[in-house]
Amino acid sequence: MKWERMHKKLCTLGGCENQIRGHIQGNVNMGNDKETLLSALTQCMPYIGFPRTLNALACINEIIPENK
């Protein structure tokens, strides 16, 4: 997916949580669910490291709460 490539690039940069939130919201608007976003993030984890993964995960949880 095109979004997954963009998300991976954003996650590797660090310090761009606002942009990640925007991309997450855009994907939600396009019909992608939390599971899809978490799958893309899981694929990024070995490359971006644990701290950046946690930052991206926090952004996902902020946009798509657990009760949704």
ROVORO-792785 format. One record per atom (N, C-alpha, C, O, CB): atom name; x negated, y negated, z; residue in three letters. Coordinates in steps of 0.2 Angstrom, whole numbers, plus 2048, in hexadecimal, padded with zeros to 3 digits. Each point is the difference from the previous one (the first is absolute). Glycine has a CB too. Layout:
<rs>
  site   c1   c2   c3  code
    CA    X    Y    Z   ala
...
</rs>
This chain:
<rs>
  site   c1   c2   c3  code
     N  7FC  806  800   met
    CA  804  7FA  800   met
     C  7FC  7FA  800   met
     O  7FA  800  803   met
    CB  80F  806  803   met
     N  7F9  7F5  7F6   lys
    CA  7FC  7F9  800   lys
     C  800  7FD  807   lys
     O  7FB  7FE  802   lys
    CB  809  801  7F2   lys
     N  801  802  810   trp
    CA  800  7FD  807   trp
     C  7FB  803  804   trp
     O  7FC  7FD  804   trp
    CB  810  800  7FB   trp
     N  7F3  809  801   glu
    CA  7FB  804  804   glu
     C  7F9  7FE  7FF   glu
     O  7FC  7FF  804   glu
    CB  80C  80B  7FC   glu
     N  7F7  7F4  7F9   arg
    CA  7F9  7FE  7FF   arg
     C  7FF  7F9  803   arg
     O  7FB  7FE  802   arg
    CB  805  808  7F3   arg
     N  805  7F6  80A   met
    CA  800  7F9  803   met
     C  7FF  800  808   met
     O  7FC  7FC  803   met
    CB  80B  7FF  7F3   met
     N  7FD  809  80D   his
    CA  800  801  807   his
     C  7F9  802  802   his
     O  7FE  7FE  805   his
    CB  80F  805  7FB   his
     N  7F0  802  7FD   lys
    CA  7FA  803  802   lys
     C  7FB  7FA  7FF   lys
     O  7FB  800  805   lys
    CB  808  80C  7F7   lys
     N  7FD  7F0  7FF   lys
    CA  7FB  7FB  7FF   lys
     C  801  7FB  806   lys
     O  7FB  7FD  803   lys
    CB  805  804  7F1   lys
     N  806  7FD  80E   leu
    CA  802  7FB  805   leu
     C  7FD  803  807   leu
     O  7FD  7FC  804   leu
    CB  80D  7FF  7F5   leu
     N  7F8  80B  808   cys
    CA  7FE  803  806   cys
     C  7F8  800  801   cys
     O  7FE  7FF  806   cys
    CB  80C  808  7FA   cys
     N  7F2  7FA  7FB   thr
    CA  7F9  800  801   thr
     C  7FD  7F9  801   thr
     O  7FB  800  803   thr
    CB  805  80A  7F5   thr
     N  804  7F1  807   leu
    CA  7FD  7F9  801   leu
     C  800  7FF  807   leu
     O  7FB  7FD  803   leu
    CB  809  7FF  7F2   leu
     N  801  805  80F   gly
    CA  801  7FE  807   gly
     C  801  7F9  800   gly
     O  7FE  7FC  7FC   gly
    CB  7FA  80D  807   gly
     N  80C  7F5  802   gly
    CA  801  7F9  801   gly
     C  805  7FD  7FC   gly
     O  801  7FA  7FF   gly
    CB  7F4  805  805   gly
     N  80F  806  7F8   cys
    CA  805  7FD  7FB   cys
     C  807  803  802   cys
     O  804  803  7FC   cys
    CB  7F3  7FC  7FB   cys
     N  80A  802  80F   glu
    CA  807  803  803   glu
     C  806  7FC  7FD   glu
     O  805  804  7FE   glu
    CB  7F5  800  80C   glu
     N  805  7F6  7F5   asn
    CA  806  7FC  7FD   asn
     C  802  803  7F9   asn
     O  805  801  7FE   asn
    CB  7F8  7F5  809   asn
     N  7FD  80B  7F5   gln
    CA  801  802  7F9   gln
     C  803  808  800   gln
     O  804  802  7FC   gln
    CB  7F3  7F6  800   gln
     N  806  80C  809   ile
    CA  803  806  801   ile
     C  807  800  802   ile
     O  804  804  7FD   ile
    CB  7F1  800  806   ile
     N  80D  7F8  801   arg
    CA  807  800  802   arg
     C  805  7FE  7FA   arg
     O  805  803  7FF   arg
    CB  7F8  7F9  80C   arg
     N  800  7FF  7F1   gly
    CA  804  7FE  7F9   gly
     C  800  806  7FC   gly
     O  806  801  7FD   gly
    CB  7F6  7F4  804   gly
     N  7FF  80F  7FE   his
    CA  800  806  7FC   his
     C  805  806  802   his
     O  804  803  7FD   his
    CB  7F0  7FA  7FF   his
     N  80C  803  80B   ile
    CA  804  805  803   ile
     C  808  7FE  7FF   ile
     O  804  804  7FE   ile
    CB  7F3  7FF  80B   ile
     N  80A  7F7  7F8   gln
    CA  807  7FD  7FF   gln
     C  802  801  7F9   gln
     O  806  802  7FE   gln
    CB  7F9  7F6  80B   gln
     N  7FD  807  7F2   gly
    CA  801  801  7F9   gly
     C  802  807  7FE   gly
     O  804  801  7FC   gly
    CB  7F4  7F5  802   gly
     N  804  80E  806   asn
    CA  801  808  7FE   asn
     C  807  802  803   asn
     O  803  804  7FD   asn
    CB  7F1  7FE  803   asn
     N  80D  7FB  806   val
    CA  807  802  803   val
     C  806  7FD  7FC   val
     O  804  804  7FF   val
    CB  7F7  7FC  80C   val
     N  804  7FA  7F2   asn
    CA  805  7FD  7FB   asn
     C  800  805  7FA   asn
     O  806  800  7FD   asn
    CB  7F8  7F4  807   asn
     N  7FD  80F  7FA   met
    CA  800  804  7FA   met
     C  803  807  801   met
     O  800  804  7FC   met
    CB  7F6  7F5  800   met
     N  80B  809  80B   gly
    CA  803  806  801   gly
     C  7FB  805  803   gly
     O  802  806  802   gly
    CB  806  7F8  7F6   gly
     N  7F2  800  809   asn
    CA  7FB  805  804   asn
     C  801  800  807   asn
     O  802  7FB  803   asn
    CB  7F6  803  7F4   asn
     N  808  808  80C   asp
    CA  801  801  807   asp
     C  7FA  800  804   asp
     O  7FA  800  7FD   asp
    CB  810  807  800   asp
     N  7F7  7FA  80A   lys
    CA  7FA  800  804   lys
     C  7FC  806  7FF   lys
     O  7FA  7FF  801   lys
    CB  80D  7FA  807   lys
     N  7FC  80C  7F7   glu
    CA  7FC  806  7FF   glu
     C  7FB  7FF  7FA   glu
     O  7FA  802  800   glu
    CB  80F  805  804   glu
     N  7F9  7F6  7F6   thr
    CA  7FC  7FF  7FB   thr
     C  7FA  7FB  801   thr
     O  7FA  801  7FE   thr
    CB  810  801  7FB   thr
     N  7F7  7F9  80B   leu
    CA  7FB  7FB  802   leu
     C  7FB  803  805   leu
     O  7FA  7FF  7FF   leu
    CB  80E  7F8  7FF   leu
     N  7FB  80E  806   leu
    CA  7FB  803  805   leu
     C  7FC  805  7FC   leu
     O  7FA  801  802   leu
    CB  80E  7FE  808   leu
     N  7FA  804  7F1   ser
    CA  7FC  805  7FC   ser
     C  7FB  7FC  7FD   ser
     O  7FA  802  800   ser
    CB  810  805  7FE   ser
     N  7F7  7F3  7FF   ala
    CA  7FB  7FC  7FD   ala
     C  7FB  7FE  805   ala
     O  7FA  800  7FE   ala
    CB  80E  7FC  7F9   ala
     N  7FA  802  80F   leu
    CA  7FB  7FE  805   leu
     C  7FC  806  802   leu
     O  7FA  7FF  801   leu
    CB  80E  7F8  803   leu
     N  7FB  80E  7FD   thr
    CA  7FC  806  802   thr
     C  7FA  802  7FB   thr
     O  7FB  802  802   thr
    CB  810  802  804   thr
     N  7F7  7FB  7F4   gln
    CA  7FB  801  7FA   gln
     C  7FA  7FB  801   gln
     O  7FA  802  7FE   gln
    CB  80F  803  7FA   gln
     N  7F9  7F5  80A   cys
    CA  7FB  7FB  801   cys
     C  7FB  801  806   cys
     O  7FA  7FD  800   cys
    CB  80E  7FB  7FA   cys
     N  7FB  80B  80B   met
    CA  7FC  800  807   met
     C  7F9  802  7FF   met
     O  7FC  7FD  804   met
    CB  80F  806  801   met
     N  7F3  802  7F8   pro
    CA  7F9  802  800   pro
     C  7FB  7FA  7FD   pro
     O  7FA  800  801   pro
    CB  809  80C  7FE   pro
     N  800  7F0  7FD   tyr
    CA  7FC  7FB  7FC   tyr
     C  800  7F9  804   tyr
     O  7FB  7FD  800   tyr
    CB  808  809  7F5   tyr
     N  803  7F9  80E   ile
    CA  800  7F9  803   ile
     C  7FF  800  808   ile
     O  7FF  7FB  803   ile
    CB  809  802  7F4   ile
     N  7F8  809  80C   gly
    CA  7FE  801  807   gly
     C  806  7FF  804   gly
     O  806  7FE  7FE   gly
    CB  7EF  7FD  800   gly
     N  80A  807  809   phe
    CA  806  801  804   phe
     C  803  7F9  802   phe
     O  806  7FF  800   phe
    CB  7F5  80C  804   phe
     N  801  7F0  7FE   pro
    CA  802  7FA  802   pro
     C  805  7FC  7FB   pro
     O  805  7FE  801   pro
    CB  7F1  801  806   pro
     N  808  801  7F2   arg
    CA  804  7FE  7FB   arg
     C  806  804  7FF   arg
     O  805  7FD  7FE   arg
    CB  7F1  7FE  7FD   arg
     N  809  80B  806   thr
    CA  806  804  7FF   thr
     C  805  7FF  805   thr
     O  806  7FF  7FF   thr
    CB  7F3  80A  7FC   thr
     N  805  7F5  80B   leu
    CA  805  7FE  806   leu
     C  803  7FA  7FE   leu
     O  806  7FF  801   leu
    CB  7F3  807  807   leu
     N  803  7F5  7F5   asn
    CA  803  7F9  7FE   asn
     C  805  801  7FB   asn
     O  806  7FD  801   asn
    CB  7EF  7FE  802   asn
     N  80A  809  7F8   ala
    CA  805  801  7FB   ala
     C  806  804  802   ala
     O  806  7FF  7FE   ala
    CB  7F1  801  7FA   ala
     N  808  805  80D   leu
    CA  806  804  803   leu
     C  804  7FB  804   leu
     O  806  800  800   leu
    CB  7F3  80A  800   leu
     N  804  7F1  804   ala
    CA  804  7FB  803   ala
     C  804  7FC  7FC   ala
     O  806  7FE  801   ala
    CB  7F1  802  808   ala
     N  806  7FE  7F1   cys
    CA  804  7FC  7FB   cys
     C  806  804  7FD   cys
     O  806  7FE  800   cys
    CB  7F0  7FC  7FD   cys
     N  809  80D  802   ile
    CA  805  804  7FE   ile
     C  806  801  805   ile
     O  806  7FF  7FE   ile
    CB  7F2  807  7FB   ile
     N  806  7FB  80D   asn
    CA  805  800  806   asn
     C  803  7FA  801   asn
     O  806  800  802   asn
    CB  7F3  809  803   asn
     N  804  7F1  7FA   glu
    CA  803  7FA  801   glu
     C  806  7FF  7FA   glu
     O  805  7FD  802   glu
    CB  7F0  7FE  803   glu
     N  809  807  7F5   ile
    CA  805  7FF  7FB   ile
     C  806  805  800   ile
     O  805  7FF  7FE   ile
    CB  7F2  7FC  7FB   ile
     N  807  80B  808   ile
    CA  804  806  800   ile
     C  800  803  807   ile
     O  7FC  804  802   ile
    CB  803  7FE  7F2   ile
     N  806  7FB  811   pro
    CA  800  803  807   pro
     C  801  808  800   pro
     O  803  802  7FB   pro
    CB  801  7F2  809   pro
     N  7FB  80F  801   glu
    CA  801  807  801   glu
     C  807  802  800   glu
     O  802  805  7FD   glu
    CB  7F4  7FB  80A   glu
     N  80F  7FC  7FB   asn
    CA  807  801  800   asn
     C  803  800  7F9   asn
     O  806  801  7FF   asn
    CB  7FA  7FB  80D   asn
     N  7FC  802  7EF   lys
    CA  803  7FF  7F9   lys
     C  800  807  7FC   lys
     O  802  800  7FB   lys
    CB  7FB  7F4  805   lys
</rs>
